[in-house]
Amino acid sequence: MSAFDSRPAPGTCYKFTVRSADEAVALIREKLGPDARVLSVRSVEPKGFGKIFRTPRLEVIAQIDAPATPLIEAPGALADVSAEPATPDAAGAADDEIRRPRFNIQHTPVGLADLLRRSGLTETALNRLQSGANWHEINRLPLHRALAETSRLLRERAEARTARPPLSRAAFLGTPGVGRTTALCKWLASEVFRRARAGHVVTIEFDRPNPLGPLPVFAEALGVPLAHFPCETQPAVLGGFVYFDLPALSPRRPSDNAALSGWLDREQIVERVLVLNAAYDRPAMRDAYTAGRDLGATHLVFTHLDEVPQWGKLWDYLFDEDIEPLFLATGPSLTGDCEEDISGALTRRTLADC
């Protein structure tokens, strides 16, 4: 019988090796209850060839507030946690008294901020939280309650913007290789299947090629007309949409984007969707984001989320009140893998889903 089959005794310590903070929170809340507190958290790097294919784990030691009792260890991932009581040290004294249990553990206590960093949250996002008047109160809460309050604050700040009207006449922008056309196909599928809207798509080329990929066949399958500029750039039906597939923009040479900027202004296209590859490193993402912002981006799409183990870095972009997140592309499918609850999805992947 597992040591988790019965309610844990007060003072019992548990050691968990899990994939993320939200797994630790869920396990502590389920198995130890609301009185548990975290004694330490440290990152455990994979060994050998596992470093190539596996991400670091978190080793979390938690205890129910009470006099100390033997350590119970739960090695492995959340899905296969097991625990066995540790054997206490016996005293060698003549009176055969049993010494108080001791823990043969090396650990360094960490605070909530350290745990959030290890979950992928950037210093920018963390500074926003720490600047709040209630940060010290949150930091004194039990772990699962502190993370629940942190997730609430992050969502509140990420959603603190005036909602824009639904897209109707928008250009999709992005650097080479970000999945710009695939993101457009996902959005078309949502428009046609979920919102039952009608419209057409326009492709544009300037001094650089614009490979269409699956767009022509996919648009035909959806019954969405595909036109090549020059053509009509206004919606063809009442309440319909028209979306524009543009050539890739340059992230480091603003002069190369002059043709794009001039065309958008001449055609009076004010809705501009910037597509970012979330698998890129932070400097590359920041360069692409800056270039898109210079082109007047109003909406934001993140792609390749299925290749990203930690989504915490995306919170930084949700705090920009001038650009509204549109959706997350969580897979390669053209008709699915499209998450429109952006802040909710980030919360589930970086903090506890509370």
C-alpha positions, 0 to 999 in steps of 0.5 A: 500500500502506498504511503499516500493511501491514508491521510499524512501525519502532521509533521511528515515531510515529502520530496517530489520530483516533478515537471513544473510548479503547477504539478507540485502545487496540484500534488501538494494540495491533493495529498497534503492539504491546505496546511502544507508548506514548502521547505525547499525547491531546487532544479534537478538537471537530467543526466547523461544523454537525457540532457538532450531530450529532457528538460530540468525537473523541480525537486520540492520538499514539503511538510505539514506544519507540526513537529518533524517526523520521518521523511517520505520520498516521492521520486519521479514524475507526477504521473508515477509518484511513489513514497516510502517512509525513511528509516529513522536513526536509532540512538546508541545510548544505553537507555535505548531511547530513539533519537528524534528523526533527522533528514539527510537532505541538502537543500536551500530554502527559496521564496515564491519569486525563485519558484516563479523564475524556475517556472519560466517567468521573466524578470519583467513579469516578476517585477510587475508582480513585486511592484504591487502593494500586496506582494508581501502578503502573497509571499507569506501565503502557503504555496498553492494559495500564493500561486493561485493569487499570482495567477489571478494578478497576472491574468488581471494585468494581461487583460487590462486593455480595452477590447477591440472589435472583431477582425474584419480587414486585417493583414498578417505580418511576420518574419520568415519561418514564423508560420505566418500563412499557417496562422492565417489558415487557422484563423480562416478555419475559425472564422468559417467553421466557428463564427460562420463568417464569409469573406476572401483573402488577398495575397501580395508580393512586392520586391520579394517572393511570397510563397503561399504554401497550403493557402490556395488549396485550403482556401478552396476547401473552405470556399473562401475566394483567393485573389492576388493584388491588385484587386478589391481590398474591401469586404465583398459581402456585408459583415464579411472579412478580407485578410491579407497574406503579405511577404515576410518583414525584416526584423533588423533592417527597417528600410526593407519594410518600407514597401510593406508600410507604404502599402498598408497605409495606402490601402488604409489597413489599420488591423495588422496581426503580428505573428511571432514564433514562440520557439525563437530565443528571446532576443530574436522574438524581441527583434521581430516584435519591435519590427512588427510594432514599428509597422503598427501591429494591433494584434498578436499571434504566437506559433510553435507552442508545441515546441516550447517547454516553458511558456512563461516568457510570453507574459511580457508581451501580454502586458503591452496594452496597444497590441491585443493577443489573438490566439496561440497556435499549439500545433501544426494543424490548419483547422485546430490547435488554436487557443484563443484564451491566451492568458488562461492557457499561459496560467495553466502552463506556468502556474497552478490552474486554480 
